[in-house]
Amino acid sequence: MLKRLGGYDGYARALDLYFTRHDGDAATIEDWLRVFEDATGRDLTQFKRWYSQAGTPRLKVSDDFKDGTYTLHFEQENPATPGQAKKDPMWRPIAVGLLTPNGDEVVPTTMRERTEARQSFSCPGLASRPIPSILRGFSAPVVLDRTTDAARAFDGTDIVLSAAEFGRFHHRRQDYEVPNRFGARQINGENGGPGAVFHTLRSVHNTMGICAAIEQHCPDAFLVNLSNPLSRVALAIDRHTSVRSVSMCHEMPNGIWRLSKFLRMDAHDIEGRASGINLSLIHISEPTGPY
């Protein structure tokens, strides 16, 4: 988020200043934030709430379109946590682009800094209602609440991308600890062993609901499933629904991202091929692009 706040040049200046001041020191996060303020001239008072307020903010989004103007409304909620019943709004960078129904970009990625609990922004001069692409590049670590209306979400859809979990870390821990108490040793219980059976029951139930909505509202749509346990969810979709689908491991794009850091390249300049099974992926071609 700091890179988005200060830009690439500002972030680079902050890194240079940080090493000038603190190379070899046992520096703290306060030292780093002070360096960033000095290097960029930005006030991080509100940003520091990410370190003093617990929990993950939820960002509710609604929209409207009238007379060629499309408006997005953002409302931030900070759920109560032990010792912090009431919290102040968090600063968050929201990367937004607007698309046509066939995927053409109407408005390219634009960074919007949100500082208040409720804020809106508008894009005038549009011929038709666009489709928003919100939090591009995971610009802020928030939970995005867009819509729970299946008809609105699925009507006219060609491709559905699904990645869902219930109580991810709470249940993941139980998936590991409960079998472990009865002598069943496993790595983490996500995709193998008895823990994965529990995980499967949660994920399959949720995915069947998504598939039912697809069958009802957009039966010709293609489902791209990213929910684990990948192979078991894929098998359930194939055997118990009429939905066309493919299940894909996120290690492919993650691998490209890691390669970009290793090679000091932009991830968008890397085009690779890979093969393997879930979470055990091997890149089988050399990256291409400007070195």
ZADO-1210 file (C-alpha; in nm, 4 decimals, padded with zeros to 6 digits):
<atoms>
<atom x="00.0000" y="00.0000" z="00.0000" code="MET" pos="1"/>
<atom x="00.2879" y="00.2379" z="00.0706" code="LEU" pos="2"/>
<atom x="00.4134" y="00.1930" z="-00.2858" code="LYS" pos="3"/>
<atom x="00.0686" y="00.2891" z="-00.4120" code="ARG" pos="4"/>
<atom x="00.0651" y="00.5857" z="-00.1757" code="LEU" pos="5"/>
<atom x="00.4058" y="00.7216" z="-00.2747" code="GLY" pos="6"/>
<atom x="00.4380" y="00.5853" z="-00.6255" code="GLY" pos="7"/>
<atom x="00.7353" y="00.3861" z="-00.7544" code="TYR" pos="8"/>
<atom x="00.9715" y="00.6830" z="-00.7452" code="ASP" pos="9"/>
<atom x="00.8641" y="00.7887" z="-00.3969" code="GLY" pos="10"/>
<atom x="00.8942" y="00.4342" z="-00.2682" code="TYR" pos="11"/>
<atom x="01.2444" y="00.4046" z="-00.4174" code="ALA" pos="12"/>
<atom x="01.3501" y="00.7308" z="-00.2489" code="ARG" pos="13"/>
<atom x="01.2139" y="00.6009" z="00.0816" code="ALA" pos="14"/>
<atom x="01.4123" y="00.2768" z="00.0467" code="LEU" pos="15"/>
<atom x="01.7336" y="00.4683" z="-00.0288" code="ASP" pos="16"/>
<atom x="01.6807" y="00.6952" z="00.2715" code="LEU" pos="17"/>
<atom x="01.5927" y="00.3987" z="00.4927" code="TYR" pos="18"/>
<atom x="01.9221" y="00.2241" z="00.4208" code="PHE" pos="19"/>
<atom x="02.1128" y="00.5496" z="00.4605" code="THR" pos="20"/>
<atom x="01.9673" y="00.6028" z="00.8061" code="ARG" pos="21"/>
<atom x="01.9201" y="00.2509" z="00.9378" code="HIS" pos="22"/>
<atom x="02.1540" y="00.0080" z="00.7612" code="ASP" pos="23"/>
<atom x="02.2798" y="-00.2223" z="01.0364" code="GLY" pos="24"/>
<atom x="02.0273" y="-00.0922" z="01.2920" code="ASP" pos="25"/>
<atom x="01.7490" y="-00.2838" z="01.4661" code="ALA" pos="26"/>
<atom x="01.4958" y="-00.0530" z="01.3008" code="ALA" pos="27"/>
<atom x="01.1267" y="-00.0482" z="01.3885" code="THR" pos="28"/>
<atom x="00.8157" y="00.0020" z="01.1815" code="ILE" pos="29"/>
<atom x="00.7976" y="00.3537" z="01.3254" code="GLU" pos="30"/>
<atom x="01.1443" y="00.4228" z="01.1814" code="ASP" pos="31"/>
<atom x="01.0327" y="00.3010" z="00.8381" code="TRP" pos="32"/>
<atom x="00.7144" y="00.5081" z="00.8379" code="LEU" pos="33"/>
<atom x="00.9069" y="00.8198" z="00.9468" code="ARG" pos="34"/>
<atom x="01.1524" y="00.7632" z="00.6625" code="VAL" pos="35"/>
<atom x="00.8643" y="00.7284" z="00.4170" code="PHE" pos="36"/>
<atom x="00.7081" y="01.0534" z="00.5358" code="GLU" pos="37"/>
<atom x="01.0391" y="01.2381" z="00.5033" code="ASP" pos="38"/>
<atom x="01.1134" y="01.0956" z="00.1577" code="ALA" pos="39"/>
<atom x="00.7680" y="01.1529" z="00.0048" code="THR" pos="40"/>
<atom x="00.6194" y="01.4383" z="00.2040" code="GLY" pos="41"/>
<atom x="00.3084" y="01.2316" z="00.2708" code="ARG" pos="42"/>
<atom x="00.1347" y="01.2401" z="00.6099" code="ASP" pos="43"/>
<atom x="00.0879" y="00.8806" z="00.7314" code="LEU" pos="44"/>
<atom x="-00.1174" y="00.9625" z="01.0414" code="THR" pos="45"/>
<atom x="-00.4266" y="00.7823" z="00.9118" code="GLN" pos="46"/>
<atom x="-00.2237" y="00.5065" z="00.7474" code="PHE" pos="47"/>
<atom x="-00.0772" y="00.4155" z="01.0880" code="LYS" pos="48"/>
<atom x="-00.4207" y="00.2945" z="01.1971" code="ARG" pos="49"/>
<atom x="-00.3390" y="-00.0254" z="01.0052" code="TRP" pos="50"/>
<atom x="-00.0948" y="-00.0970" z="01.2888" code="TYR" pos="51"/>
<atom x="-00.3049" y="00.0233" z="01.5837" code="SER" pos="52"/>
<atom x="-00.6511" y="-00.1135" z="01.4894" code="GLN" pos="53"/>
<atom x="-00.7056" y="-00.4907" z="01.4784" code="ALA" pos="54"/>
<atom x="-00.9118" y="-00.6808" z="01.2229" code="GLY" pos="55"/>
<atom x="-00.9784" y="-00.6573" z="00.8506" code="THR" pos="56"/>
<atom x="-01.1984" y="-00.3734" z="00.7186" code="PRO" pos="57"/>
<atom x="-01.5015" y="-00.4629" z="00.5067" code="ARG" pos="58"/>
<atom x="-01.5732" y="-00.2480" z="00.2039" code="LEU" pos="59"/>
<atom x="-01.9335" y="-00.2415" z="00.0815" code="LYS" pos="60"/>
<atom x="-01.9780" y="-00.1234" z="-00.2763" code="VAL" pos="61"/>
<atom x="-02.2924" y="-00.0125" z="-00.4551" code="SER" pos="62"/>
<atom x="-02.3363" y="00.1749" z="-00.7826" code="ASP" pos="63"/>
<atom x="-02.5765" y="00.3675" z="-01.0004" code="ASP" pos="64"/>
<atom x="-02.5867" y="00.4863" z="-01.3611" code="PHE" pos="65"/>
<atom x="-02.7802" y="00.7927" z="-01.4721" code="LYS" pos="66"/>
<atom x="-02.7558" y="01.0199" z="-01.7770" code="ASP" pos="67"/>
<atom x="-02.4206" y="00.8768" z="-01.8820" code="GLY" pos="68"/>
<atom x="-02.2611" y="00.9100" z="-01.5395" code="THR" pos="69"/>
<atom x="-02.1551" y="00.5996" z="-01.3494" code="TYR" pos="70"/>
<atom x="-02.1045" y="00.6362" z="-00.9739" code="THR" pos="71"/>
<atom x="-01.9472" y="00.3956" z="-00.7280" code="LEU" pos="72"/>
<atom x="-02.0315" y="00.4289" z="-00.3593" code="HIS" pos="73"/>
<atom x="-01.7918" y="00.2900" z="-00.0977" code="PHE" pos="74"/>
<atom x="-01.8810" y="00.2277" z="00.2657" code="GLU" pos="75"/>
<atom x="-01.6178" y="00.0997" z="00.5052" code="GLN" pos="76"/>
<atom x="-01.6984" y="-00.1064" z="00.8143" code="GLU" pos="77"/>
<atom x="-01.4406" y="-00.1997" z="01.0772" code="ASN" pos="78"/>
<atom x="-01.5853" y="-00.4908" z="01.2771" code="PRO" pos="79"/>
<atom x="-01.5387" y="-00.4795" z="01.6514" code="ALA" pos="80"/>
<atom x="-01.2543" y="-00.6829" z="01.8019" code="THR" pos="81"/>
<atom x="-01.1629" y="-00.7487" z="02.1676" code="PRO" pos="82"/>
<atom x="-01.0736" y="-00.4183" z="02.3283" code="GLY" pos="83"/>
<atom x="-01.1702" y="-00.2169" z="02.0194" code="GLN" pos="84"/>
<atom x="-01.5456" y="-00.1824" z="01.9886" code="ALA" pos="85"/>
<atom x="-01.5321" y="00.1395" z="01.7866" code="LYS" pos="86"/>
<atom x="-01.2724" y="00.2182" z="01.5209" code="LYS" pos="87"/>
<atom x="-01.1836" y="00.5081" z="01.2964" code="ASP" pos="88"/>
<atom x="-01.1863" y="00.4823" z="00.9145" code="PRO" pos="89"/>
<atom x="-00.8755" y="00.3295" z="00.7592" code="MET" pos="90"/>
<atom x="-00.6920" y="00.4813" z="00.4651" code="TRP" pos="91"/>
<atom x="-00.7162" y="00.2452" z="00.1686" code="ARG" pos="92"/>
<atom x="-00.6077" y="00.2722" z="-00.1964" code="PRO" pos="93"/>
<atom x="-00.8759" y="00.1436" z="-00.4330" code="ILE" pos="94"/>
<atom x="-00.7565" y="00.0564" z="-00.7841" code="ALA" pos="95"/>
<atom x="-01.0584" y="00.0661" z="-01.0173" code="VAL" pos="96"/>
<atom x="-01.1115" y="00.0117" z="-01.3884" code="GLY" pos="97"/>
<atom x="-01.4344" y="00.0054" z="-01.5900" code="LEU" pos="98"/>
<atom x="-01.5189" y="-00.2524" z="-01.8559" code="LEU" pos="99"/>
<atom x="-01.7830" y="-00.3133" z="-02.1195" code="THR" pos="100"/>
<atom x="-01.9872" y="-00.6376" z="-02.0937" code="PRO" pos="101"/>
<atom x="-01.7530" y="-00.7994" z="-02.3506" code="ASN" pos="102"/>
<atom x="-01.4428" y="-00.7114" z="-02.1478" code="GLY" pos="103"/>
<atom x="-01.3143" y="-00.4043" z="-02.3348" code="ASP" pos="104"/>
<atom x="-01.1686" y="-00.1389" z="-02.1074" code="GLU" pos="105"/>
<atom x="-01.3662" y="00.1852" z="-02.0927" code="VAL" pos="106"/>
<atom x="-01.1694" y="00.3497" z="-01.8121" code="VAL" pos="107"/>
<atom x="-00.8175" y="00.2190" z="-01.7372" code="PRO" pos="108"/>
<atom x="-00.6921" y="00.1477" z="-01.3883" code="THR" pos="109"/>
<atom x="-00.7350" y="00.4550" z="-01.1707" code="THR" pos="110"/>
<atom x="-00.6131" y="00.4823" z="-00.8113" code="MET" pos="111"/>
<atom x="-00.8651" y="00.6304" z="-00.5704" code="ARG" pos="112"/>
<atom x="-00.7600" y="00.7089" z="-00.2146" code="GLU" pos="113"/>
<atom x="-01.0470" y="00.6558" z="00.0274" code="ARG" pos="114"/>
<atom x="-01.0138" y="00.8218" z="00.3691" code="THR" pos="115"/>
<atom x="-01.3708" y="00.8521" z="00.4989" code="GLU" pos="116"/>
<atom x="-01.6200" y="00.5891" z="00.6123" code="ALA" pos="117"/>
<atom x="-01.8456" y="00.6757" z="00.3147" code="ARG" pos="118"/>
<atom x="-01.7214" y="00.8121" z="-00.0149" code="GLN" pos="119"/>
<atom x="-01.8233" y="00.8077" z="-00.3807" code="SER" pos="120"/>
<atom x="-01.6670" y="00.8879" z="-00.7150" code="PHE" pos="121"/>
<atom x="-01.8225" y="00.9344" z="-01.0568" code="SER" pos="122"/>
<atom x="-01.7215" y="00.8774" z="-01.4210" code="CYS" pos="123"/>
<atom x="-01.9259" y="01.0920" z="-01.6645" code="PRO" pos="124"/>
<atom x="-01.9608" y="01.0679" z="-02.0401" code="GLY" pos="125"/>
<atom x="-02.0300" y="00.6944" z="-02.0697" code="LEU" pos="126"/>
<atom x="-02.2546" y="00.5506" z="-02.3412" code="ALA" pos="127"/>
<atom x="-02.3775" y="00.2573" z="-02.1322" code="SER" pos="128"/>
<atom x="-02.3536" y="00.1153" z="-01.7827" code="ARG" pos="129"/>
<atom x="-02.0026" y="-00.0304" z="-01.7328" code="PRO" pos="130"/>
<atom x="-01.8858" y="-00.3249" z="-01.5253" code="ILE" pos="131"/>
<atom x="-01.6504" y="-00.2192" z="-01.2441" code="PRO" pos="132"/>
<atom x="-01.3226" y="-00.3989" z="-01.1808" code="SER" pos="133"/>
<atom x="-01.2494" y="-00.3139" z="-00.8170" code="ILE" pos="134"/>
<atom x="-00.9356" y="-00.3654" z="-00.6049" code="LEU" pos="135"/>
<atom x="-00.7180" y="-00.4411" z="-00.9063" code="ARG" pos="136"/>
<atom x="-00.3882" y="-00.5944" z="-00.8067" code="GLY" pos="137"/>
<atom x="-00.5295" y="-00.6443" z="-00.4548" code="PHE" pos="138"/>
<atom x="-00.4687" y="-00.2741" z="-00.3950" code="SER" pos="139"/>
<atom x="-00.5937" y="-00.2864" z="-00.0344" code="ALA" pos="140"/>
<atom x="-00.6249" y="-00.5743" z="00.2165" code="PRO" pos="141"/>
<atom x="-00.9999" y="-00.5479" z="00.2703" code="VAL" pos="142"/>
<atom x="-01.2990" y="-00.7793" z="00.2401" code="VAL" pos="143"/>
<atom x="-01.5055" y="-00.6608" z="-00.0565" code="LEU" pos="144"/>
<atom x="-01.8856" y="-00.6908" z="-00.0305" code="ASP" pos="145"/>
<atom x="-02.0248" y="-00.6307" z="-00.3782" code="ARG" pos="146"/>
<atom x="-02.3621" y="-00.8078" z="-00.4002" code="THR" pos="147"/>
<atom x="-02.5379" y="-01.1134" z="-00.2622" code="THR" pos="148"/>
<atom x="-02.8146" y="-01.0988" z="-00.5239" code="ASP" pos="149"/>
<atom x="-02.7579" y="-01.4018" z="-00.7487" code="ALA" pos="150"/>
<atom x="-02.9712" y="-01.2663" z="-01.0322" code="ALA" pos="151"/>
<atom x="-02.7781" y="-00.9408" z="-01.0416" code="ARG" pos="152"/>
<atom x="-02.4427" y="-01.1184" z="-01.0192" code="ALA" pos="153"/>
<atom x="-02.5052" y="-01.3876" z="-01.2794" code="PHE" pos="154"/>
<atom x="-02.7562" y="-01.2628" z="-01.5370" code="ASP" pos="155"/>
<atom x="-02.5887" y="-01.2318" z="-01.8774" code="GLY" pos="156"/>
<atom x="-02.2563" y="-01.3618" z="-01.7462" code="THR" pos="157"/>
<atom x="-02.0218" y="-01.5531" z="-01.9779" code="ASP" pos="158"/>
<atom x="-01.7463" y="-01.6439" z="-01.7287" code="ILE" pos="159"/>
<atom x="-01.7746" y="-01.6992" z="-01.3534" code="VAL" pos="160"/>
<atom x="-01.4609" y="-01.6919" z="-01.1383" code="LEU" pos="161"/>
<atom x="-01.5076" y="-01.8617" z="-00.8009" code="SER" pos="162"/>
<atom x="-01.2667" y="-01.8624" z="-00.5052" code="ALA" pos="163"/>
<atom x="-01.4410" y="-01.9042" z="-00.1727" code="ALA" pos="164"/>
<atom x="-01.3732" y="-02.0188" z="00.1834" code="GLU" pos="165"/>
<atom x="-01.5723" y="-02.0297" z="00.5043" code="PHE" pos="166"/>
<atom x="-01.3889" y="-01.9159" z="00.8184" code="GLY" pos="167"/>
<atom x="-01.0629" y="-01.9934" z="00.6418" code="ARG" pos="168"/>
<atom x="-00.8075" y="-01.9841" z="00.9236" code="PHE" pos="169"/>
<atom x="-01.0399" y="-02.0910" z="01.2058" code="HIS" pos="170"/>
<atom x="-01.1591" y="-02.4030" z="01.0241" code="HIS" pos="171"/>
<atom x="-00.8176" y="-02.4728" z="00.8688" code="ARG" pos="172"/>
<atom x="-00.6737" y="-02.5012" z="01.2170" code="ARG" pos="173"/>
<atom x="-00.9489" y="-02.7424" z="01.3176" code="GLN" pos="174"/>
<atom x="-00.8900" y="-02.9466" z="01.0009" code="ASP" pos="175"/>
<atom x="-00.5358" y="-03.0024" z="01.1246" code="TYR" pos="176"/>
<atom x="-00.5823" y="-03.0277" z="01.5005" code="GLU" pos="177"/>
<atom x="-00.8861" y="-03.2576" z="01.5249" code="VAL" pos="178"/>
<atom x="-00.7336" y="-03.5469" z="01.3216" code="PRO" pos="179"/>
<atom x="-00.4015" y="-03.4868" z="01.4949" code="ASN" pos="180"/>
<atom x="-00.5620" y="-03.5546" z="01.8341" code="ARG" pos="181"/>
<atom x="-00.6668" y="-03.8974" z="01.7083" code="PHE" pos="182"/>
<atom x="-00.3272" y="-03.9872" z="01.5653" code="GLY" pos="183"/>
<atom x="-00.3788" y="-03.8844" z="01.2029" code="ALA" pos="184"/>
<atom x="-00.0670" y="-03.6913" z="01.1059" code="ARG" pos="185"/>
<atom x="-00.0923" y="-03.4596" z="00.8068" code="GLN" pos="186"/>
<atom x="00.0918" y="-03.1630" z="00.6630" code="ILE" pos="187"/>
<atom x="-00.1811" y="-02.9026" z="00.7003" code="ASN" pos="188"/>
<atom x="-00.5098" y="-03.0758" z="00.6197" code="GLY" pos="189"/>
<atom x="-00.5999" y="-02.8484" z="00.3289" code="GLU" pos="190"/>
<atom x="-00.5881" y="-03.0800" z="00.0281" code="ASN" pos="191"/>
<atom x="-00.4993" y="-03.4211" z="00.1684" code="GLY" pos="192"/>
<atom x="-00.5753" y="-03.6489" z="00.4616" code="GLY" pos="193"/>
<atom x="-00.8814" y="-03.6432" z="00.6884" code="PRO" pos="194"/>
<atom x="-00.8630" y="-03.2651" z="00.7252" code="GLY" pos="195"/>
<atom x="-00.9242" y="-03.2318" z="00.3544" code="ALA" pos="196"/>
<atom x="-01.2464" y="-03.4331" z="00.3943" code="VAL" pos="197"/>
<atom x="-01.3793" y="-03.1650" z="00.6303" code="PHE" pos="198"/>
<atom x="-01.2536" y="-02.8970" z="00.3936" code="HIS" pos="199"/>
<atom x="-01.4227" y="-03.0729" z="00.1006" code="THR" pos="200"/>
<atom x="-01.7594" y="-03.0830" z="00.2734" code="LEU" pos="201"/>
<atom x="-01.7494" y="-02.7080" z="00.3288" code="ARG" pos="202"/>
<atom x="-01.6207" y="-02.6164" z="-00.0179" code="SER" pos="203"/>
<atom x="-01.8404" y="-02.8552" z="-00.2179" code="VAL" pos="204"/>
<atom x="-02.1571" y="-02.7390" z="-00.0424" code="HIS" pos="205"/>
<atom x="-02.0738" y="-02.3771" z="-00.1231" code="ASN" pos="206"/>
<atom x="-01.9715" y="-02.4522" z="-00.4824" code="THR" pos="207"/>
<atom x="-02.2907" y="-02.6480" z="-00.5490" code="MET" pos="208"/>
<atom x="-02.4835" y="-02.3349" z="-00.4535" code="GLY" pos="209"/>
<atom x="-02.2804" y="-02.1293" z="-00.6989" code="ILE" pos="210"/>
<atom x="-02.3360" y="-02.3883" z="-00.9719" code="CYS" pos="211"/>
<atom x="-02.7113" y="-02.3900" z="-00.9048" code="ALA" pos="212"/>
<atom x="-02.7163" y="-02.0122" z="-00.9535" code="ALA" pos="213"/>
<atom x="-02.5223" y="-02.0497" z="-01.2791" code="ILE" pos="214"/>
<atom x="-02.7650" y="-02.3162" z="-01.4047" code="GLU" pos="215"/>
<atom x="-03.0574" y="-02.0884" z="-01.3244" code="GLN" pos="216"/>
<atom x="-02.9307" y="-01.7490" z="-01.4408" code="HIS" pos="217"/>
<atom x="-02.6560" y="-01.8138" z="-01.7006" code="CYS" pos="218"/>
<atom x="-02.6548" y="-02.1822" z="-01.8008" code="PRO" pos="219"/>
<atom x="-02.4092" y="-02.1248" z="-02.0875" code="ASP" pos="220"/>
<atom x="-02.1484" y="-01.9564" z="-01.8657" code="ALA" pos="221"/>
<atom x="-01.8074" y="-02.1139" z="-01.8086" code="PHE" pos="222"/>
<atom x="-01.6936" y="-02.1569" z="-01.4466" code="LEU" pos="223"/>
<atom x="-01.3299" y="-02.1097" z="-01.3467" code="VAL" pos="224"/>
<atom x="-01.2967" y="-02.2644" z="-01.0019" code="ASN" pos="225"/>
<atom x="-01.0072" y="-02.1745" z="-00.7697" code="LEU" pos="226"/>
<atom x="-01.1537" y="-02.3177" z="-00.4486" code="SER" pos="227"/>
<atom x="-00.9711" y="-02.5954" z="-00.2660" code="ASN" pos="228"/>
<atom x="-00.9552" y="-02.8906" z="-00.2252" code="PRO" pos="229"/>
<atom x="-00.9258" y="-02.8359" z="-00.5968" code="LEU" pos="230"/>
<atom x="-00.9506" y="-03.1907" z="-00.7319" code="SER" pos="231"/>
<atom x="-01.2460" y="-03.2834" z="-00.5100" code="ARG" pos="232"/>
<atom x="-01.4389" y="-02.9667" z="-00.5867" code="VAL" pos="233"/>
<atom x="-01.3714" y="-03.0210" z="-00.9595" code="ALA" pos="234"/>
<atom x="-01.4993" y="-03.3789" z="-00.9332" code="LEU" pos="235"/>
<atom x="-01.8199" y="-03.2632" z="-00.7615" code="ALA" pos="236"/>
<atom x="-01.8849" y="-03.0005" z="-01.0294" code="ILE" pos="237"/>
<atom x="-01.8333" y="-03.2575" z="-01.3051" code="ASP" pos="238"/>
<atom x="-02.0484" y="-03.5302" z="-01.1503" code="ARG" pos="239"/>
<atom x="-02.3337" y="-03.3337" z="-00.9998" code="HIS" pos="240"/>
<atom x="-02.3891" y="-03.0266" z="-01.2202" code="THR" pos="241"/>
<atom x="-02.4297" y="-02.9401" z="-01.5862" code="SER" pos="242"/>
<atom x="-02.1903" y="-02.6444" z="-01.5586" code="VAL" pos="243"/>
<atom x="-01.8932" y="-02.6299" z="-01.7944" code="ARG" pos="244"/>
<atom x="-01.5847" y="-02.5658" z="-01.5843" code="SER" pos="245"/>
<atom x="-01.2134" y="-02.5843" z="-01.5282" code="VAL" pos="246"/>
<atom x="-01.0410" y="-02.5855" z="-01.1891" code="SER" pos="247"/>
<atom x="-00.7094" y="-02.4049" z="-01.1730" code="MET" pos="248"/>
<atom x="-00.4389" y="-02.3787" z="-00.9095" code="CYS" pos="249"/>
<atom x="-00.3350" y="-02.0239" z="-00.8259" code="HIS" pos="250"/>
<atom x="00.0291" y="-02.1354" z="-00.8136" code="GLU" pos="251"/>
<atom x="00.0624" y="-02.0516" z="-01.1852" code="MET" pos="252"/>
<atom x="00.0123" y="-01.6733" z="-01.1472" code="PRO" pos="253"/>
<atom x="00.1851" y="-01.6823" z="-00.8074" code="ASN" pos="254"/>
<atom x="00.4804" y="-01.8544" z="-00.9702" code="GLY" pos="255"/>
<atom x="00.4975" y="-01.5884" z="-01.2402" code="ILE" pos="256"/>
<atom x="00.4956" y="-01.3220" z="-00.9699" code="TRP" pos="257"/>
<atom x="00.7775" y="-01.4921" z="-00.7789" code="ARG" pos="258"/>
<atom x="00.9791" y="-01.5299" z="-01.0998" code="LEU" pos="259"/>
<atom x="00.9346" y="-01.1589" z="-01.1691" code="SER" pos="260"/>
<atom x="01.0838" y="-01.0719" z="-00.8306" code="LYS" pos="261"/>
<atom x="01.3732" y="-01.3129" z="-00.8799" code="PHE" pos="262"/>
<atom x="01.4467" y="-01.1829" z="-01.2317" code="LEU" pos="263"/>
<atom x="01.3706" y="-00.8187" z="-01.1403" code="ARG" pos="264"/>
<atom x="01.1157" y="-00.7935" z="-01.4188" code="MET" pos="265"/>
<atom x="00.7589" y="-00.6724" z="-01.4442" code="ASP" pos="266"/>
<atom x="00.5289" y="-00.9736" z="-01.4072" code="ALA" pos="267"/>
<atom x="00.3295" y="-00.8539" z="-01.7089" code="HIS" pos="268"/>
<atom x="00.6403" y="-00.9032" z="-01.9248" code="ASP" pos="269"/>
<atom x="00.6669" y="-01.2718" z="-01.8361" code="ILE" pos="270"/>
<atom x="00.4838" y="-01.5321" z="-02.0394" code="GLU" pos="271"/>
<atom x="00.5302" y="-01.8870" z="-01.9139" code="GLY" pos="272"/>
<atom x="00.3884" y="-02.2383" z="-01.9413" code="ARG" pos="273"/>
<atom x="00.3504" y="-02.4828" z="-01.6572" code="ALA" pos="274"/>
<atom x="00.2234" y="-02.8297" z="-01.5750" code="SER" pos="275"/>
<atom x="00.1667" y="-03.0390" z="-01.2638" code="GLY" pos="276"/>
<atom x="-00.0978" y="-03.0950" z="-00.9999" code="ILE" pos="277"/>
<atom x="-00.2564" y="-02.8738" z="-00.7380" code="ASN" pos="278"/>
<atom x="00.0080" y="-02.6930" z="-00.5293" code="LEU" pos="279"/>
<atom x="00.2831" y="-02.8955" z="-00.7007" code="SER" pos="280"/>
<atom x="00.3313" y="-02.6940" z="-01.0163" code="LEU" pos="281"/>
<atom x="00.6413" y="-02.6908" z="-01.2367" code="ILE" pos="282"/>
<atom x="00.7198" y="-02.4151" z="-01.4856" code="HIS" pos="283"/>
<atom x="00.8267" y="-02.5884" z="-01.8051" code="ILE" pos="284"/>
<atom x="00.9260" y="-02.2957" z="-02.0248" code="SER" pos="285"/>
<atom x="01.1644" y="-02.0077" z="-01.9896" code="GLU" pos="286"/>
<atom x="01.0103" y="-01.6654" z="-01.9316" code="PRO" pos="287"/>
<atom x="00.9977" y="-01.4415" z="-02.2354" code="THR" pos="288"/>
<atom x="01.0121" y="-01.0670" z="-02.2404" code="GLY" pos="289"/>
<atom x="01.2550" y="-00.7753" z="-02.2203" code="PRO" pos="290"/>
<atom x="01.5430" y="-00.8505" z="-01.9824" code="TYR" pos="291"/>
</atoms>
